């Protein structure tokens, strides 16, 4: 069983940087692709970034390309999201998600509780 715990959220000024971390328990971490979602007040949850099981492939939402970087360390069971050039529209609760491919679909099996990122306007 995988449990996820996000940390590193906080308040940062526009143009600043912040690094989010997600610690996973258990020994199955490397079998899961990892994702970061975010949810702003009154909005749906949006996929921000994705990294494959071994960290070979990454994907980003258009809104964060060139500003955010997802990475993982399977030896430490952690995934991170480095956020640079932050904008007020990045304000949201950020969630760490573990996923596996089943058939042609991605199944998001585990969710963290989320960490708040605030970028004032």
C-alpha positions in Angstrom: 0.0 0.0 0.0 1.3 3.5 -0.9 0.7 6.5 1.3 1.6 10.0 0.0 2.5 13.1 2.0 3.0 16.5 0.3 5.1 19.3 1.8 6.8 22.5 0.8 3.8 24.7 0.1 3.5 28.3 1.3 3.3 31.9 0.2 5.6 33.3 -2.5 5.7 36.5 -4.4 5.0 36.6 -8.1 8.2 35.6 -10.0 9.5 33.6 -7.1 10.2 29.9 -6.7 9.0 27.1 -4.5 9.7 23.4 -4.3 7.1 20.9 -3.4 8.0 17.4 -2.2 6.0 14.2 -1.9 7.1 11.4 0.3 5.8 7.9 -0.4 5.7 5.0 2.0 6.0 1.4 1.0 8.2 -0.4 -1.5 6.0 -0.1 -4.5 6.9 3.5 -5.3 9.0 2.7 -8.4 6.1 0.8 -10.0 4.0 3.9 -10.2 4.0 6.8 -12.5 3.7 10.0 -10.4 1.7 13.1 -11.0 1.0 16.5 -9.6 -2.5 18.0 -9.7 -3.7 21.3 -8.5 -7.1 22.7 -7.6 -7.8 26.4 -7.3 -10.8 27.7 -5.3 -14.0 27.0 -7.2 -12.3 25.1 -10.0 -11.8 21.5 -11.0 -8.6 19.7 -10.3 -6.1 20.0 -13.2 -3.2 17.8 -14.1 0.0 19.8 -13.8 2.9 17.3 -14.4 3.5 13.7 -14.9 6.7 11.5 -14.6 7.1 7.9 -15.6 8.0 5.1 -13.3 11.8 5.4 -13.9 11.7 9.1 -14.5 12.6 8.8 -18.2 9.5 10.6 -19.5 7.9 13.8 -18.2 4.9 15.8 -19.4 3.5 19.2 -18.3 0.4 21.2 -18.7 0.8 24.0 -21.2 0.2 26.6 -18.5 3.4 25.5 -16.6 5.8 24.4 -19.4 9.1 26.1 -19.0 8.4 27.1 -15.4 7.8 23.8 -13.5 10.0 20.7 -13.4 8.9 17.3 -12.0 11.5 14.9 -10.8 11.7 11.7 -8.7 14.2 9.8 -6.6 13.1 6.2 -6.4 15.8 5.3 -3.9 14.3 7.9 -1.5 10.7 7.3 -2.5 10.1 11.0 -3.3 8.8 13.1 -6.1 9.3 16.8 -6.3 7.8 19.8 -8.2 10.2 22.7 -8.7 8.1 25.8 -9.5 9.8 28.9 -10.9 8.5 32.2 -12.2 5.3 31.8 -10.1 2.2 33.6 -11.1 -1.0 34.4 -9.1 -2.9 31.9 -11.3 -0.6 29.2 -9.8 -2.4 29.6 -6.5 -4.0 26.3 -5.6 -3.8 23.2 -3.5 -1.3 20.9 -5.0 -1.8 17.1 -4.8 0.7 14.3 -5.3 -0.8 11.3 -7.1 0.5 7.8 -7.9 -0.8 6.1 -11.1 -0.5 2.9 -13.0 -1.3 2.1 -16.6 -3.9 -0.6 -16.8 -4.8 -1.5 -20.4 -5.0 1.7 -22.3 -6.0 3.8 -19.3 -4.2 5.5 -16.4 -5.6 4.6 -13.0 -4.8 7.1 -10.3 -4.7 4.8 -7.3 -3.3 7.0 -4.5 -3.7 10.7 -3.6 -2.0 12.8 -1.0 -3.9 15.3 1.2 -2.5 18.3 -0.6 -0.3 21.3 0.2 -1.3 25.0 -0.3 0.6 27.3 -2.7 -0.3 31.0 -2.6 1.0 33.6 -5.0 -0.6 37.0 -4.3 -1.5 39.4 -7.1 
